[in-house]
Amino acid sequence: MTTPAPTVTDFHTQVGWLKREVAVPGTFATVFPNTTDEDLAMALVDGFYKARLDGWLPGVECDPDTAVPTPAISMAAMALVVVYSGIKFVSNQIKELNTVFRAKSGNEEFETQKGPSILVERLKEMQAEKNDLLVQARKPTARPVYMHDGYAIRLGTLYPVEAMARVPYRYEPAIELT
């Protein structure tokens, strides 16, 4: 008997994913010292609804107060939510980044610069990942299948051959991560 695939029933239990997405493992508390796990769970809710705006996770709702998706979502869907949440987190970090700090006291001057280029590159990577997922989801998942009534085509008596030559039937299942 196979065990069922793990599902996510509460975003509070998944904040570690988002921490690893936006910071080097082990440095989250240093990079985001004022961010609580509750803030992260709510960021995951925001990411969930951003994913919904792009057409992902149909039929799933999430209570914004409790951060509980209904019905439970798969781990693949949770990874998608983390990507969307991470994009928001990194773009907000870029907005808050002080690029130049200067201080002067008497004859002494101090200047330091923090370039946002690393974060901008990370943000571009995350957005490209999201866009790749959207492109893959919109591709047909199966080759077209053409069905013909071979007997009628061979005889050419029931229907004109031109009418029966190519009657397409296409099967394209929807992508669901739930």
N, C-alpha and C positions, 0 to 999 in steps of 0.2 A: 504494500500500500504506500502510495506517495504522500508526502506531507504537503500541505497547502503552502503556496508561496507566501512569504511574509508580507504583511500590509501595514500601512501607517494609519493609526486611528487618532493620533494627537500630535500636533506639530511641536509641542513642548519637548517631546522625546527625541526630536530630530535636529535640535539646534547645533549639535556638534558638526553636522554636515555643512551648515552655513558658515560656521567658524572656520572650518578647513577650506572652504571655497574662497573666503575673502582675506585670509591671513595665512602666513606660514604656520604650520602646526606648532602649537606651543607659545605663539606670540600674540594671540588674539587679545589677551588682557592688557598687553602693553600698547598695542595699536589702537584698540577701542576700549579705553579704561572705564568709561562711563556707561557702557552698554551691558544691559542685564539679559538674562536668558528670556525674560518676558518680552523685552524689546525684539529679540531674535525671533521668537515665536510669532510675534505680530508682523515682523518683516516677511516671514514665510507665508503668512496669510495674504499679505500684499502681493507677494510673488505668485501665489495661487491665483488670485484674481487677475493679475496681468496675463498669466497663461490662459485663463478663461477668455480674456479679450482676444487672444490670438486663435481661439477655436479649440484649444486643448481641454481635456477633461469634461466632456459634455455629460450632463446628468449628475455631476458631483457638486455639492454645495459645501461651504465651510463657514461655520459660525465665527464671526470676527471677534466675539468676546472670549470664546473658549479655545479657539484655534483647533477645532475638531472637524475634520472633513467627514461628510456623510454622503454616500457610503465610504468606507475605508478605501484608501488609494494604494496602488502597488508601489513597490520600491522604485520602479522606473518612473512612475509619475512623480514620486517625491524628488527624484534626481532632477526632473524638469523644473519643479517648483524651486529647488535650490538654485538652479541656473538663473531663473528670472529674479529671484531675491538677491542673488549675488551681484547682478548687474546694477540693481538699484543701490546696493550698499557701496560698491566701488565708485559709482558716479557721485554719490553723496560725499564720499571721502575726498574725491578730487575737488569738489566745491569748497570743502573745509580746509584744504591744504594751504598753509602759508608758504608762498614760494620764496620770498626774500624777507629776512629779518635783519634790521640794522639798529645798532645801539651806539651812542656816542657819549662819552663822559670825559670832559676836559680834552686832553690831547689823544686819548685812546678811542679807537673806533673798533667795532666788532660787526662783522657781517657774515651771515650764513645763508645758504640757498638750498632749497629742497625742490628739485624739479619733479613735476608730476608725470614725467614721461613714462616711468615704469608703470604707474597706475593707469595711465591712458592706454598703454599697450595691453595691459591686462583686461581693461574694459573692452577694447577692440576684439580681443580673443574671445571673451565671453559673449559679446554680441554676435560674432561670427558663428560661435557654437550654436546659439539660439537660432540664427538664420538658417544654418545647415539643417537643424532639426525640422524647421518649418518647410524647407525645400523637400526634404525626404518624406515628410508626411503628406505632401501634396502630389507626390509622384504616384502614378498608377502602380499598384502592387502586383498586378498580374498582366500577362500579355493578353491582347484581345483574342477572344475565342469566337470563331465564326461557325455558325451552325447552318447546315444546308439540308434540304430534303433531297437526298441523292436520287431516290427513285423518280421523283417528279422532274428533276433536272435531266436525268438520262432519257426519260420518255419525252419530255418537252410537251406533254399533252395536257396535264392538269393546269399548269401555270406557264406563262412564257418564261423561257430561260433567263431573259434579261431581268425579270422581276425577282427571280430566285438566286441570281448569281452571288450576291453578297448581302446577306441580311445579318448585320452584326449583332452579336449579343456580347456585352462586355460586363465582366464581373470585377468590381473594384471595392474590396472591403474597406470600411472606414477604419482608421487607426484609433484604437482606444487603449489608453494606458491604465485604465482603472481595473 
